[in-house]
Amino acid sequence: MNSSENASCQQLFKELNILPIQSQYIFSVLLLLNIKTNFCLTHKYIKSVQGKLTICTYLHTANLVIYQNGVYYSGIMIYTHLPTAIKDLSGDKNKFKLALKRYLLHNSFFSLEEYFNT
């Protein structure tokens, strides 16, 4: 790989199929917590949209910064910002994992802010 010293690493990460640290964090949080299937029932509500049942997640109001910076809270926020096509695959762990990794490799997020802004 030939690149200059001042070039951004983002394209190199994409070419080499390497997840940057923040993308690895997103990947790990969503897989380890298995957000879609392991939510406590108090964090789910079901709504009907045009005859299709969907499970929606919401966050309780948190006053403690330590809770807001925690894995569970950030995991819910990360999950809610996923594209719908990937969320729909969360019932099948292997398909969800492959789609999530493909999405993260394609976008190569270097910060959570960058992830939330897409």
PyMOL commands that set and color helices and strands:
alter all, ss='L'
color gray80, all
select helices_A, chain A and resi 10-15+21-33+35-38+41-43+65-68+71-80+84-91+93-107+112-116
alter helices_A, ss='H'
color red, helices_A
select strands_A, chain A and resi 44-49+52-57
alter strands_A, ss='S'
color yellow, strands_A
deselect
rebuild
show_as cartoon
